[in-house]
Structure formats: C-alpha cells, structure tokens
Amino acid sequence: MSDYDITAANSVYTLTVPRLYNAPITLENYAADRAFETEARELAETAMSIDGYLNAGWIPNPVTQTIALAASSESALIFEAIVMAQDARRGLYRMGAEIQIPAIGRKYTMVRGLLRSIVGVPTAGRVLEARHFEITWERVLPAAI
C-alpha cells in the first residue's frame, strides 16, 4: 500500500473517445483544488410501509464526475473539440477513462460516459479561473494497480 501517502499529484487521468481520437489522451494541468471529483451514487430505492417496515431495492444509477482544469490547460481543448464534433454531427460520442492513483494503489475505470456539460469560457477575475467539465458515466469499476 501507500504508507499513509495521499498525494493526488502523481495521479494519471486517461480519456478515450472512440471514433473521434485514435489514441488515449492523458489530461494535464488540473486545477489546484478538486482536480476531479464524483458525486455520491444512490444504491437503493427505499420506501417505508405504513406499519413501519423499511422496504428497499437495488437500483442502477450513473456516476457524475466533474473535472476541473486550469484555464491554461491544453487538455481543455480536447473537451472543446468533443463539443464541436457533437454539435456538427448532432449526436454524442461515448467516452471511456481510467484514473490511476498510485498513492493508494488503486485505479478506476469509467465506462460509457457522455460529456454532459462544459463551462465554455473561463471565468475571469484577477486571473482566469479553472474550467469545469461534467461527464456522466454508466459505471465506475475500481481495482488495484
């Protein structure tokens, strides 16, 4: 394992976009805070019966992930290109990805994702701020590196 190392600095995020890019793309130049994050995924649908029993069932739900790239990141151009290609064909491109996080000895494989939203222009303050890209994944598969 990692001997209590929790750095994210050596993580590697690789994106694939079949039929648009011929090779996997490694994202670079993340925002300093929250380079990537996923929302909690609901695993069960529950209902309480009138006489006090908790009923539940497993339900499938997608995983929503946000990637934050520095305003100067050339990786943002990849997402812009996906948007332009989707707009031109009036259709969506499915994506795949893998995040390797050596600090904890884990990798996460994301399956059948869709680019759901994009911040089109960096927010301008004293300096340009990070841009956010949201992908919805059909599933995320954890494994050891």
Protein Blocks (a to p, Z undefined) as FASTA:
>chain_A
ZZopabfklgccddddehkambdcddehiafbhkbacddddfbdcdddfkopacdddddd
dddddddddfklmklmmmmmmmmmmmmnopacddddddddfknopacddehiadfbdcfb
acddfbccddddddddfbdcdddZZ
